């Protein structure tokens, strides 16, 4: 009987000890996440819309978690104040002209605050100071914009289809140009005539070169071109 009682007491003691260890471990993890064991200071910012931000959400600076959202308070019908708890070890990097934006961890993750890097010559942000904010872009606004874009694309597609139908039917200048063989033949004949005219012009120029009236003129042009080429060659050799 006594042996059974002693075993029960040992088991009870182990259970209590294990529970205490788990409790202390949980307190440590939660305290670490909430910066309960680190020296911290506070900063503030105001938004018109916090877009689902909650107390306890992370705060990031240069991609690193540096604190948590400590409090969210509605000031009036258009202003919401957000109090941030920041680790003191990063105080030397946050400037007074840094801005606070609301982001998210991935596409569907929790909301978080992002503090941007300030200018090099700006003073450091003091405890309790209010930083400028960037209003978040709402998902509904993005979806609405995409719907408008999709509607415009649908209208343009319909118009293009209508234009192509008319062209295939031979309507309009382009349609007649594509469908009417007579116009195509006329264009081909025009191109042939242009080629003949170009060839005749070349023959006239060659004849003019051999004509004694223009022979001196063309010789001067050839000499000028040779002199220019010689000057260019000499300049390249000097380099």
C-alpha positions in Angstrom: 0.0 0.0 0.0 2.8 2.4 1.0 4.7 1.5 -2.2 1.6 2.4 -4.3 1.2 5.7 -2.5 4.9 6.6 -3.0 4.7 5.8 -6.7 1.6 8.0 -7.0 3.4 10.9 -5.2 6.4 10.5 -7.6 4.2 10.6 -10.6 2.3 13.6 -9.3 5.6 15.4 -8.6 6.9 14.6 -12.1 3.7 15.9 -13.6 3.8 19.1 -11.6 7.5 19.6 -12.4 6.8 19.0 -16.1 3.9 21.4 -16.1 6.0 24.1 -14.4 8.8 23.6 -17.0 6.3 24.0 -19.9 4.8 27.0 -18.2 8.1 28.7 -17.8 9.1 27.8 -21.4 5.8 29.2 -22.7 6.3 32.5 -20.7 9.8 32.7 -22.1 8.7 32.3 -25.7 5.8 34.7 -25.3 8.0 37.2 -23.5 10.6 37.0 -26.2 8.0 37.6 -28.9 6.5 40.5 -27.0 10.0 41.9 -26.0 9.2 41.5 -22.3 12.8 40.7 -21.4 14.5 43.3 -23.7 14.9 47.0 -23.1 12.5 48.8 -25.4 11.2 52.3 -26.2 8.0 53.4 -28.0 7.3 55.2 -31.2 3.9 56.4 -32.6 2.3 56.8 -35.9 -1.2 57.7 -37.2 -3.3 56.2 -40.1 -6.6 56.8 -41.7 -7.1 53.1 -42.0 -5.0 50.3 -40.3 -6.2 47.7 -42.8 -6.6 44.8 -40.3 -3.5 45.6 -38.2 -3.8 44.1 -34.7 -2.0 44.4 -31.4 0.9 42.0 -31.3 1.7 42.2 -35.0 5.4 42.4 -35.9 7.3 45.5 -36.8 10.2 45.2 -39.3 13.1 47.4 -40.3 15.4 46.4 -43.2 13.6 43.0 -43.2 14.3 42.3 -39.5 11.7 42.0 -36.8 12.5 44.8 -34.3 9.4 45.1 -32.2 5.6 44.6 -32.0 2.5 46.7 -32.1 1.7 47.7 -28.5 -1.6 49.5 -28.9 -4.1 50.7 -31.4 -6.4 53.6 -30.5 -9.1 55.4 -32.5 -8.5 59.2 -32.1 -11.4 60.4 -34.2 -13.5 59.4 -37.2 -10.5 59.7 -39.6 -7.4 59.0 -37.4 -6.1 55.8 -35.8 -3.1 56.0 -33.5 -0.7 53.1 -33.5 1.8 52.7 -30.6 4.9 50.6 -31.4 7.3 48.9 -29.0 10.8 48.9 -30.5 14.0 47.2 -29.2 16.5 49.8 -27.9 19.3 48.0 -29.7 18.0 49.4 -33.1 17.3 52.9 -31.8 20.5 54.2 -33.4 19.2 53.2 -36.9 15.7 54.7 -36.9 15.7 58.4 -38.0 13.2 61.1 -37.4 12.2 61.2 -41.0 11.6 57.4 -41.3 8.2 56.4 -42.4 5.8 53.7 -41.3 3.9 51.6 -43.8 1.5 48.7 -43.3 2.4 45.5 -45.1 1.7 41.8 -44.9 3.7 38.6 -44.4 3.2 37.1 -47.9 0.0 37.4 -50.0 -2.4 36.1 -47.3 -0.3 36.5 -44.1 -0.8 38.6 -41.0 -0.4 42.4 -41.2 2.8 44.0 -40.0 4.4 47.4 -39.8 7.4 48.3 -41.9 9.7 51.2 -40.9 11.6 52.6 -43.8 15.2 53.9 -43.6 15.5 57.6 -43.1 18.0 60.0 -44.6 21.7 59.9 -43.5 21.8 63.4 -42.0 18.5 63.2 -40.2 18.5 63.1 -36.3 17.5 59.9 -34.5 13.9 59.3 -33.6 13.4 60.0 -29.9 11.2 57.9 -27.5 7.6 58.7 -27.9 8.1 60.5 -31.2 5.5 60.3 -34.0 6.7 59.1 -37.4 5.1 59.9 -40.7 2.9 57.1 -42.1 2.1 55.7 -45.6 -1.5 54.7 -46.1 -1.9 51.1 -47.2 -3.5 50.1 -50.6 -6.7 48.2 -49.8 -7.3 44.9 -51.5 -10.8 46.0 -52.5 -9.3 49.0 -54.3 -6.9 46.7 -56.2 -9.7 44.3 -57.2 -11.9 47.2 -58.3 -9.0 48.6 -60.4 -8.5 45.1 -62.0 -12.2 44.9 -62.8 -12.1 48.2 -64.6 -9.0 47.1 -66.5 -10.6 43.8 -67.4 -13.7 45.7 -68.6 -11.6 48.0 -70.8 -9.7 45.0 -72.2 -13.0 43.3 -73.1 -14.2 46.5 -74.9 -10.9 46.7 -76.9 -11.1 43.0 -77.8 -14.6 43.5 -79.1 -13.6 46.5 -81.2 -10.6 44.7 -82.6 -12.8 41.7 -83.5 -15.2 44.1 -85.3 -12.4 45.8 -87.2 -10.9 42.4 -88.3 -14.4 41.3 -89.5 -14.7 44.5 -91.6 -11.2 44.0 -93.0 -11.9 40.4 -93.9 -15.1 41.6 -95.6 -13.2 44.1 -97.7 -14.6 47.2 -96.0 -12.4 50.3 -95.6 -9.2 51.2 -97.3 -7.2 48.4 -95.7 -9.9 45.9 -96.4 -10.0 46.8 -100.1 -6.2 46.8 -100.2 -6.1 43.2 -98.9 -9.2 41.8 -100.6 -9.2 43.7 -104.0 -6.7 42.1 -106.4 -6.8 45.0 -108.7 -5.4 47.4 -106.1 -2.7 44.9 -105.3 -1.8 44.6 -109.0 -1.7 48.4 -109.3 0.7 48.6 -106.4 2.9 45.9 -107.9 3.0 47.9 -111.2 3.8 51.1 -109.4 6.8 49.4 -107.7 8.0 48.1 -111.1 7.7 51.6 -112.6 9.7 53.0 -109.7 12.4 50.4 -110.2 12.5 51.3 -113.9 12.7 55.0 -113.2 15.5 54.4 -110.7 17.4 52.4 -113.3 16.9 55.1 -115.9 18.2 57.7 -113.5 21.3 55.7 -112.8 21.9 55.4 -116.6 21.5 59.2 -117.0 24.0 59.9 -114.3 26.5 57.5 -115.8 26.0 59.3 -119.2 26.5 62.7 -117.6 29.8 61.6 -116.0 31.1 60.8 -119.5 29.8 64.0 -121.0 32.6 66.6 -121.5 30.4 69.3 -120.1 30.1 67.6 -116.7 33.4 65.6 -116.7 35.2 68.4 -114.8 32.5 68.6 -112.1 32.6 64.9 -111.4 36.4 64.8 -111.3 36.4 67.6 -108.7 34.0 65.6 -106.6 36.1 62.5 -106.8 39.3 64.4 -105.9 37.5 66.0 -102.9 36.3 62.6 -101.7 39.8 61.2 -102.1 41.3 64.1 -100.1 38.8 63.7 -97.4 39.5 60.0 -97.1 43.3 60.7 -97.0 42.8 63.2 -94.2 40.8 60.8 -92.2 43.4 58.1 -92.7 46.2 60.4 -91.5 44.2 61.4 -88.5 43.7 57.8 -87.5 47.4 57.0 -87.9 48.4 59.9 -85.6 46.2 58.5 -82.9 
